[in-house]
Amino acid sequence: MRPWTTLGLALLAAALISSGAARGAPGAQGASPLAQQGARWAADPAVGDCGICHHLPGHDPRDQGTIGPSLSGVGLRLDEDALRALLMDARALRPGTVMPTYGRPATGPRIPPTLQGKPLLPAHVREAIVAWLTTLGHG
């Protein structure tokens, strides 16, 4: 192999690793089907609607919220257990946050009758979103 070809392959590998593509970044090959489904549910306004408050990597920032932190790189900042706990009940961990409590029974006048007493997101949806969030290792 020619020296310049070896260098080119090494640079390409470094670029993929630093971009997060090797870890299963959004849309990258290698992301588990569960993580891919989590990405779809997180972006879906009828399901997770995470983009209403957060910037979702791979989406136009002009169409995303700025109330919460960007989710770019969240897989480096928080581990799977922390992400799961935040989706379950962010207010228990961060008092004063405006992030909804997705895993505890929902009550109140702004909760649709079909969701009263039920979690805003079922466990399987939360787990898929956590699987996706853990893939977000690039900043």
C-alpha positions, -999 to +999 in steps of 0.1 A: +000+000+000+013+035-008+022+057+022-002+084+011-030+059+009-023+046+044-023+082+057-056+089+039-072+059+055-059+069+089-073+104+085-107+091+073-109+068+103-100+096+127-127+118+111-153+091+115-144+085+151-144+122+160-177+128+142-194+101+161-202+080+130-183+051+144-204+052+176-237+051+158-245+088+155-279+097+140-283+081+107-250+063+108-246+027+100-241+006+131-268+022+153-290-005+168-326-007+155-337+003+190-315+035+188-328+042+153-364+039+166-355+061+195-343+088+172-375+087+153-397+088+184-376+116+199-381+138+168-418+129+164-441+157+176-468+131+184-445+109+206-414+124+223-412+158+207-378+164+222-371+190+196-396+214+211-371+221+238-338+207+226-316+208+195-316+173+180-284+165+161-291+160+124-320+184+124-321+220+113-314+241+144-339+267+132-367+241+138-355+232+173-360+245+208-335+262+229-351+259+263-331+227+271-295+219+263-285+206+229-285+169+227-253+169+207-227+150+227-251+140+255-238+104+253-204+117+264-218+140+292-243+115+308-243+077+311-272+055+303-285+054+339-285+092+342-303+095+309-329+070+319-334+088+353-338+122+336-364+107+312-382+091+342-384+121+364-360+150+356-376+172+384-364+147+411-328+152+399-329+188+388-355+207+409-369+237+389-364+221+355-392+226+331-386+191+315-417+170+318-418+139+340-421+113+313-420+081+334-443+090+364-481+089+363-492+122+348-520+143+364-532+178+361-554+200+340-530+202+310-527+164+307-551+149+281-577+126+297-562+096+278-529+101+297-542+110+332-526+086+356-503+071+330-467+080+321-464+105+293-440+081+275-443+043+279-412+024+292-404+009+257-404+044+242-382+058+269-358+029+265-355+035+228-349+072+233-322+064+259-306+039+234-305+068+209-292+094+233-263+071+243-251+071+206-248+109+206-211+111+214-200+139+191-203+175+199 
